[in-house]
Amino acid sequence: MATRDSRKIELRCPACGSVGEVEVSEDDRRMVPRIGRFGLLKVPDGFEVRTRGATIGTTRFECVRCGVLTERSGTRTDSDWVGDRQ
């Protein structure tokens, strides 16, 4: 049975030091097209999506205050997500 994998990823602005957690999810079903597997559940206050990608690895966030692209941290690398696999 397919499941929806979800996790929180910490965002940090390298310019001002603001931090927040974005919640993302991805469907692990192989038969679902890559587009549609990845979902943003919650973007924290003070951050916004600059570029929405098909996966977390291709999605870019920015600090609203500074307009600078954020840095990320998490327990797994972006390539661990289903949509990032070849």
ABEGO torsion letter per residue (X at the ends): XBBBBBBBBBBBBAAAGBBBBBBBBBBABAABBABGABBBABBBBGBBBABBBABAAABBBBBAAAGBBBBBBBABBAAABAAABX
